[in-house]
Amino acid sequence: IFRKFLKTKFYLILRKIMVVNVTLWSAGSLAATFIPDHLYGVFLALRLFDGLGSATHAAITPAIISDLFIGNRRSQLLALYYFTVPVGAYGTTQLIDSYKL
């Protein structure tokens, strides 16, 4: 059943959307890091791409996990996903902020 789902058109479309989202998310975050102060409009535009990628990724990933797994395993993976999102975002930020140059 799992292999059959991976070959469906629905999954291929979701996979393409996920690739675009992760690319926008990563590129927006990375590029916004190096924008000088006088280009604030460019910074806001890049953060917009970052937010769009993040929001779409957050909406699609739980749906994919729910479609691929059932029962207790689904609950475990969704709990892991929802736990790692804030830990990755805030934990990494705190580590970077605490490092003194």
Secondary structure, DSSP 8 states (H G I E B T S, - for coil): -HHHHHTSHHHHHHHHHHHHHHHHHHHHHHHHHT--TT-HHHHHHHHHHHHHHHHHHHHHHHHHHHHH--HHHHHHHHHHHHHHHHIIIIIHHHHHHH---
